[in-house]
Protein backbone atom coordinates (compact mmCIF):
# COMPACT_ATOMS: atom_id res chain seq x y z
CA UNK A 1 0.00 0.00 0.00
CA UNK A 2 2.95 2.35 0.42
CA UNK A 3 3.41 2.63 -3.35
CA UNK A 4 -0.34 3.07 -3.85
CA UNK A 5 -0.40 5.91 -1.31
CA UNK A 6 2.59 7.57 -2.99
CA UNK A 7 0.88 7.29 -6.37
CA UNK A 8 -2.43 8.62 -5.05
CA UNK A 9 -0.93 11.68 -3.37
CA UNK A 10 1.83 12.20 -5.90
CA UNK A 11 -0.12 11.69 -9.13
CA UNK A 12 -3.89 11.24 -8.70
CA UNK A 13 -4.53 14.22 -6.40
CA UNK A 14 -3.52 17.57 -7.81
CA UNK A 15 -5.50 19.48 -5.15
CA UNK A 16 -8.19 18.94 -2.52
CA UNK A 17 -10.81 19.37 -5.26
CA UNK A 18 -9.91 15.87 -6.51
CA UNK A 19 -11.00 14.14 -3.28
CA UNK A 20 -13.99 11.77 -3.49
CA UNK A 21 -14.90 11.76 0.23
CA UNK A 22 -14.83 14.30 3.07
CA UNK A 23 -12.33 12.26 5.09
CA UNK A 24 -9.31 14.37 4.12
CA UNK A 25 -11.08 17.65 4.80
CA UNK A 26 -11.22 19.85 7.89
CA UNK A 27 -14.67 20.52 9.34
CA UNK A 28 -13.88 22.99 12.09
CA UNK A 29 -13.50 26.66 11.32
CA UNK A 30 -10.11 27.98 12.44
CA UNK A 31 -9.94 30.70 15.10
CA UNK A 32 -9.35 34.23 13.83
CA UNK A 33 -5.62 34.26 14.55
CA UNK A 34 -5.14 31.06 12.51
CA UNK A 35 -7.27 32.43 9.67
CA UNK A 36 -4.93 35.40 9.47
CA UNK A 37 -1.93 33.08 9.28
CA UNK A 38 -3.57 30.94 6.60
CA UNK A 39 -3.65 34.02 4.38
CA UNK A 40 0.17 34.02 4.47
CA UNK A 41 0.49 30.47 3.07
CA UNK A 42 1.39 30.10 -0.61
CA UNK A 43 -1.61 29.17 -2.77
CA UNK A 44 -0.03 26.00 -4.18
CA UNK A 45 0.87 24.73 -0.72
CA UNK A 46 -2.64 25.51 0.58
CA UNK A 47 -4.34 23.79 -2.37
CA UNK A 48 -2.52 20.52 -1.61
CA UNK A 49 -3.75 20.30 1.96
CA UNK A 50 -5.49 17.01 2.81
CA UNK A 51 -5.83 17.20 6.59
CA UNK A 52 -8.91 16.34 8.67
CA UNK A 53 -8.32 18.65 11.64
CA UNK A 54 -6.45 21.63 13.05
CA UNK A 55 -3.21 20.32 14.54
CA UNK A 56 -2.20 23.64 16.04
CA UNK A 57 -2.27 23.36 19.84
CA UNK A 58 -1.44 26.06 22.35
CA UNK A 59 1.82 27.55 23.68
CA UNK A 60 4.10 26.87 20.71
CA UNK A 61 6.64 29.70 20.93
CA UNK A 62 10.19 28.36 20.67
CA UNK A 63 9.25 24.67 20.40
CA UNK A 64 10.92 21.96 18.32
CA UNK A 65 8.14 20.26 16.35
CA UNK A 66 7.96 17.18 14.10
CA UNK A 67 5.16 16.85 11.50
CA UNK A 68 4.57 13.22 10.48
CA UNK A 69 3.28 12.98 6.91
CA UNK A 70 3.68 16.69 6.24
CA UNK A 71 2.70 16.52 2.55
CA UNK A 72 3.15 19.84 0.75
CA UNK A 73 3.85 21.57 4.05
CA UNK A 74 0.80 23.67 4.93
CA UNK A 75 0.85 22.73 8.61
CA UNK A 76 4.65 22.94 8.73
CA UNK A 77 4.55 26.56 7.58
CA UNK A 78 1.73 27.47 9.95
CA UNK A 79 3.71 25.93 12.80
CA UNK A 80 6.85 27.71 11.59
CA UNK A 81 5.01 31.00 12.08
CA UNK A 82 3.67 29.99 15.50
CA UNK A 83 6.99 28.76 16.96
CA UNK A 84 8.75 31.90 15.81
CA UNK A 85 12.30 32.35 14.58
CA UNK A 86 13.63 30.66 17.72
CA UNK A 87 11.67 27.45 17.18
CA UNK A 88 12.08 24.75 14.55
CA UNK A 89 9.76 22.50 12.53
CA UNK A 90 10.75 19.28 10.75
CA UNK A 91 8.38 17.82 8.18
CA UNK A 92 8.58 14.17 7.11
CA UNK A 93 6.83 12.63 4.12
CA UNK A 94 7.45 9.72 1.75
CA UNK A 95 5.95 11.30 -1.40
CA UNK A 96 8.58 13.19 -3.44
CA UNK A 97 6.01 15.18 -5.44
CA UNK A 98 4.53 16.61 -2.25
CA UNK A 99 7.91 17.43 -0.76
CA UNK A 100 8.99 19.15 -3.97
CA UNK A 101 6.09 21.59 -3.58
CA UNK A 102 6.93 22.16 0.09
CA UNK A 103 10.62 22.83 -0.59
CA UNK A 104 9.96 25.02 -3.62
CA UNK A 105 8.14 27.54 -1.45
CA UNK A 106 10.39 27.47 1.63
CA UNK A 107 12.08 30.82 0.92
CA UNK A 108 8.72 32.39 0.05
CA UNK A 109 7.47 31.65 3.54
CA UNK A 110 10.69 32.62 5.34
CA UNK A 111 10.63 35.98 3.57
CA UNK A 112 6.95 36.49 4.36
CA UNK A 113 7.49 35.61 8.02
CA UNK A 114 10.55 37.87 8.25
CA UNK A 115 12.99 35.11 9.29
CA UNK A 116 16.66 35.68 8.48
CA UNK A 117 17.32 31.92 8.58
CA UNK A 118 14.93 29.04 7.78
CA UNK A 119 13.41 27.38 10.83
CA UNK A 120 12.01 24.55 8.68
CA UNK A 121 13.42 21.42 7.08
CA UNK A 122 11.83 18.60 5.09
CA UNK A 123 12.93 14.96 5.15
CA UNK A 124 11.86 12.23 2.73
CA UNK A 125 11.15 9.14 4.83
CA UNK A 126 8.45 6.63 5.73
CA UNK A 127 6.88 7.50 9.11
CA UNK A 128 6.83 3.76 9.90
CA UNK A 129 10.64 3.71 9.65
CA UNK A 130 11.65 6.70 11.75
CA UNK A 131 14.29 4.54 13.44
CA UNK A 132 16.15 4.64 10.12
CA UNK A 133 16.44 8.44 10.18
CA UNK A 134 19.01 10.52 12.05
CA UNK A 135 16.41 12.01 14.38
CA UNK A 136 17.69 11.66 17.96
CA UNK A 137 15.61 10.29 20.82
CA UNK A 138 13.80 12.78 23.09
CA UNK A 139 14.47 15.67 20.70
CA UNK A 140 10.99 17.12 20.07
CA UNK A 141 8.62 19.08 22.30
CA UNK A 142 5.64 18.36 20.05
CA UNK A 143 4.76 15.90 17.30
CA UNK A 144 1.81 16.58 15.01
CA UNK A 145 0.14 14.58 12.25
CA UNK A 146 -2.91 15.38 10.14
CA UNK A 147 -4.91 12.52 8.63
CA UNK A 148 -1.82 10.41 7.93
CA UNK A 149 -1.45 7.64 10.53
CA UNK A 150 -4.44 5.85 8.99
CA UNK A 151 -2.33 5.52 5.83
CA UNK A 152 0.42 3.70 7.73
CA UNK A 153 0.44 -0.09 7.52
CA UNK A 154 2.34 -0.48 10.81
CA UNK A 155 0.62 2.05 13.05
CA UNK A 156 2.28 0.62 16.13
CA UNK A 157 5.70 1.53 14.72
CA UNK A 158 4.56 5.13 14.22
CA UNK A 159 3.34 5.54 17.80
CA UNK A 160 6.36 3.77 19.30
CA UNK A 161 8.70 6.10 17.42
CA UNK A 162 6.65 9.14 18.38
CA UNK A 163 6.92 8.22 22.05
CA UNK A 164 10.68 7.69 21.69
CA UNK A 165 11.25 10.99 19.85
CA UNK A 166 9.28 13.11 22.32
CA UNK A 167 11.02 14.76 25.23
CA UNK A 168 9.68 13.86 28.69
CA UNK A 169 6.54 15.96 29.07
CA UNK A 170 6.23 16.23 25.30
CA UNK A 171 2.98 15.95 23.37
CA UNK A 172 1.64 14.26 20.25
CA UNK A 173 -1.29 16.28 18.90
CA UNK A 174 -2.90 14.80 15.82
CA UNK A 175 -6.06 14.39 13.76
CA UNK A 176 -6.99 11.11 12.11
CA UNK A 177 -9.82 8.90 10.88
CA UNK A 178 -11.38 6.05 12.87
CA UNK A 179 -14.04 3.41 12.16
CA UNK A 180 -16.89 2.13 14.32
CA UNK A 181 -15.74 -1.45 13.69
CA UNK A 182 -12.75 -3.22 12.12
CA UNK A 183 -12.54 -2.49 8.40
CA UNK A 184 -13.01 -5.71 6.35
CA UNK A 185 -9.79 -6.95 4.78
CA UNK A 186 -11.17 -6.70 1.24
CA UNK A 187 -11.63 -2.93 1.70
CA UNK A 188 -8.12 -2.49 3.08
CA UNK A 189 -6.82 -3.49 -0.35
CA UNK A 190 -8.92 -0.89 -2.19
CA UNK A 191 -6.44 1.80 -3.35
CA UNK A 192 -9.03 4.59 -3.60
CA UNK A 193 -10.60 3.96 -0.19
CA UNK A 194 -7.12 3.61 1.29
CA UNK A 195 -5.87 6.80 -0.36
CA UNK A 196 -8.98 8.67 0.83
CA UNK A 197 -8.04 7.77 4.45
CA UNK A 198 -10.94 5.35 5.07
CA UNK A 199 -9.76 1.78 4.42
CA UNK A 200 -6.75 2.19 6.72
CA UNK A 201 -8.78 3.66 9.57
CA UNK A 202 -8.45 1.87 12.89
CA UNK A 203 -11.38 0.64 14.95
CA UNK A 204 -11.66 3.21 17.75
CA UNK A 205 -11.28 0.69 20.58
CA UNK A 206 -8.25 -0.90 18.92
CA UNK A 207 -6.58 2.50 18.72
CA UNK A 208 -7.08 3.17 22.44
CA UNK A 209 -5.42 -0.15 23.26
CA UNK A 210 -2.56 0.54 20.86
CA UNK A 211 -1.96 3.99 22.34
CA UNK A 212 -1.64 2.50 25.81
CA UNK A 213 0.65 -0.29 24.63
CA UNK A 214 3.05 2.21 23.02
CA UNK A 215 3.37 4.37 26.13
CA UNK A 216 0.49 6.83 25.73
CA UNK A 217 -1.75 5.58 28.54
CA UNK A 218 -4.18 8.50 28.81
CA UNK A 219 -5.37 9.73 25.37
CA UNK A 220 -7.29 13.00 25.39
CA UNK A 221 -10.03 13.57 22.84
CA UNK A 222 -10.37 17.16 21.64
CA UNK A 223 -12.94 17.03 18.82
CA UNK A 224 -14.76 14.47 16.66
CA UNK A 225 -16.78 14.80 13.47
CA UNK A 226 -18.74 12.26 11.47
CA UNK A 227 -17.56 11.73 7.90
CA UNK A 228 -19.52 11.28 4.71
CA UNK A 229 -18.71 9.09 1.73
CA UNK A 230 -20.32 11.22 -0.95
CA UNK A 231 -19.24 9.25 -4.02
CA UNK A 232 -22.06 6.72 -4.84
CA UNK A 233 -19.60 4.03 -5.98
CA UNK A 234 -17.55 4.31 -2.80
CA UNK A 235 -20.72 4.41 -0.69
CA UNK A 236 -21.70 1.02 -2.07
CA UNK A 237 -18.30 -0.44 -1.26
CA UNK A 238 -18.29 0.90 2.31
CA UNK A 239 -21.78 -0.36 3.17
CA UNK A 240 -22.70 0.02 6.85
CA UNK A 241 -19.25 1.13 8.02
CA UNK A 242 -19.24 4.50 9.79
CA UNK A 243 -16.24 6.79 10.13
CA UNK A 244 -15.27 9.82 12.18
CA UNK A 245 -12.35 12.18 12.20
CA UNK A 246 -10.99 12.85 15.68
CA UNK A 247 -8.33 15.16 17.08
CA UNK A 248 -6.45 13.74 20.05
CA UNK A 249 -3.57 14.68 22.27
CA UNK A 250 -1.17 12.15 23.78
CA UNK A 251 1.45 13.07 26.37
CA UNK A 252 4.67 11.42 27.40
CA UNK A 253 4.62 11.82 31.17
CA UNK A 254 5.88 9.69 34.03
CA UNK A 255 3.91 7.09 35.97
CA UNK A 256 0.70 7.51 33.98
CA UNK A 257 -2.14 5.48 35.48
CA UNK A 258 -4.42 3.37 33.33
CA UNK A 259 -7.44 5.04 34.93
CA UNK A 260 -8.05 8.59 36.08
CA UNK A 261 -7.76 8.51 39.86
CA UNK A 262 -8.87 11.14 42.37
CA UNK A 263 -6.32 12.47 44.89
CA UNK A 264 -8.10 15.73 45.65
CA UNK A 265 -5.71 17.75 43.47
CA UNK A 266 -6.60 21.07 41.85
CA UNK A 267 -5.21 23.34 39.15
CA UNK A 268 -5.58 27.11 38.59
CA UNK A 269 -4.94 28.48 35.11
CA UNK A 270 -3.07 31.79 35.07
CA UNK A 271 -4.45 32.95 31.71
CA UNK A 272 -0.94 33.41 30.31
CA UNK A 273 -1.09 31.36 27.10
CA UNK A 274 -1.29 33.71 24.08
CA UNK A 275 -4.68 33.70 22.32
CA UNK A 276 -6.15 31.79 25.30
CA UNK A 277 -6.22 34.39 28.05
CA UNK A 278 -9.70 33.59 29.38
CA UNK A 279 -9.84 29.78 29.16
CA UNK A 280 -7.60 26.84 28.36
CA UNK A 281 -9.14 23.63 27.01
CA UNK A 282 -7.10 20.52 27.76
CA UNK A 283 -9.59 18.10 26.21
CA UNK A 284 -13.28 17.86 25.25
CA UNK A 285 -14.30 17.59 28.92
CA UNK A 286 -11.77 19.64 30.84
CA UNK A 287 -11.76 23.43 30.50
CA UNK A 288 -9.85 25.77 32.84
CA UNK A 289 -11.26 29.28 33.24
CA UNK A 290 -8.63 31.81 34.22
CA UNK A 291 -8.13 32.10 37.97
CA UNK A 292 -10.60 29.34 38.90
CA UNK A 293 -9.60 26.37 41.05
CA UNK A 294 -10.53 23.24 39.06
CA UNK A 295 -10.46 19.66 40.48
CA UNK A 296 -8.21 17.37 38.41
CA UNK A 297 -7.37 13.67 38.42
CA UNK A 298 -3.89 12.33 39.11
CA UNK A 299 -2.93 11.92 35.47
CA UNK A 300 -3.99 15.48 34.62
CA UNK A 301 -2.00 16.82 37.58
CA UNK A 302 1.16 15.03 36.40
CA UNK A 303 0.56 16.03 32.80
CA UNK A 304 0.27 19.71 33.69
CA UNK A 305 3.25 19.44 36.04
CA UNK A 306 5.61 17.89 33.46
CA UNK A 307 4.48 19.44 30.17
CA UNK A 308 5.11 22.84 28.60
CA UNK A 309 1.93 24.04 30.35
CA UNK A 310 3.49 23.87 33.83
CA UNK A 311 4.42 27.56 33.94
CA UNK A 312 0.84 28.53 33.15
CA UNK A 313 -0.73 26.73 36.12
CA UNK A 314 -0.70 26.81 39.89
CA UNK A 315 -0.97 23.18 41.03
CA UNK A 316 -2.36 22.31 44.44
CA UNK A 317 -2.08 18.98 46.27
CA UNK A 318 -0.19 15.71 45.94
CA UNK A 319 -1.06 12.06 45.29
CA UNK A 320 -0.71 10.70 48.81
CA UNK A 321 -4.40 10.32 49.62
CA UNK A 322 -6.35 8.20 47.16
CA UNK A 323 -10.01 9.24 47.08
CA UNK A 324 -11.29 6.85 44.40
CA UNK A 325 -11.90 6.90 40.68
CA UNK A 326 -12.22 10.29 39.02
CA UNK A 327 -15.42 10.83 37.04
CA UNK A 328 -13.64 11.85 33.85
CA UNK A 329 -13.09 9.18 31.19
CA UNK A 330 -12.36 9.04 27.47
CA UNK A 331 -15.59 8.96 25.43
CA UNK A 332 -16.23 6.04 23.12
CA UNK A 333 -16.78 6.23 19.37
CA UNK A 334 -20.46 7.00 20.01
CA UNK A 335 -19.29 10.47 21.03
CA UNK A 336 -19.59 11.41 17.35
CA UNK A 337 -23.30 10.63 17.40
CA UNK A 338 -24.11 12.59 20.57
CA UNK A 339 -21.73 15.52 20.56
CA UNK A 340 -22.29 19.04 19.32
CA UNK A 341 -19.08 18.44 17.35
CA UNK A 342 -20.76 15.78 15.21
CA UNK A 343 -21.52 18.12 12.34
CA UNK A 344 -20.90 16.75 8.88
CA UNK A 345 -17.54 17.84 7.59
CA UNK A 346 -16.71 19.78 4.46
CA UNK A 347 -13.50 20.89 2.81
CA UNK A 348 -12.11 24.21 3.91
Phi, psi and omega in degrees: 000340180301314181293325178294319179295316178300319179295317185296315183273341179268332186236311186292314183267118174264336177198176180295342178293343181273355181292148182250359174222174177264011184297318184266040179231156183255121184280318189285139176284135181288151173297164187303320184291331175285321177302321178294323178289324178301329180293343180271351183278138180301141185303319182292321177295315181296324184288342180257029178271128182232033182277164180242012179193174175264110182259057184231078182287190189267164171057063186256350185307124174079004184281157168261122189234142175242128178252113180273120183074054190287344180059226182279000167098014182301310181293325178302315182287325174297316179294324176303319179291322185283328179281339181081176184297336181274353177262184180208142180231127176250126176252135179238133176206156181256002183256109185302321182299321178293315181295327177300318177296314181301313184289326181300330186252017180297310183294327176305313183287321179297319178295317181294324180278349180078028180267129179290326179234145178298138173249026185225143169218154179237136182236132175272114181194160176272128183292349174276353183232042181293340177290348178265002176265176179267011182291124182281153177300150174051046185247358182236140175281329186213138171240132177239160174201142187229097176062045184234324185299330176298336179280345180284139176284315180256084183291329177299320180297323180296311182291322177299315180294321179299315179297320181292323185279341179284143170291156171306131185086358181285168186230144167249118183239115189209155176246140179203178184251139181227156181247158181275001175199173178289132182290128180304145185302324181299326179284332180292347179260003179277114187296327180288311179297326177291313181297331179273013171074018180256311187293338178265005181293140178275149167298132186309312182295323177297322179297316181300321178293318181296319179301314179297320182291337181260010173109351180260087192276348185225072179299144179241119178277130178260308183211156173214143179222138174290152181245150177249142168257101189273338180285121184304319180296316179290326176303316181295322180291322184287324179066232186273357178301139175241147183229152171223154167261140182221141175254125183233158170234133178240137181241145171264098178225160191281148171055039178296135179269150181290335175241167179265108188258149185262120176239014180074020182277156180222161178221140178239120180278132184277349181076026188257002178276124180306140180071002180222050187286334183266321180216153172233126180256113179280321177206189186291343181255329193251110179239135181250106171290148181299130174078006183256134178282117185244127175296138179226154175280172184298319178297316181297320178301312180294320180300311180295325182292324189257347185268180179294351180275356187301322183287350182260003183229146164261122184253134186237128176109181176216189183246033182280326184252108181279123184250008178112185181287139177280149186288340183286139176208158182287126179297155177275181181303330181298348174309323183290340178275330190258340190278156172294343180278002188275026177293149178291140187272159176212156183293144177269000000 
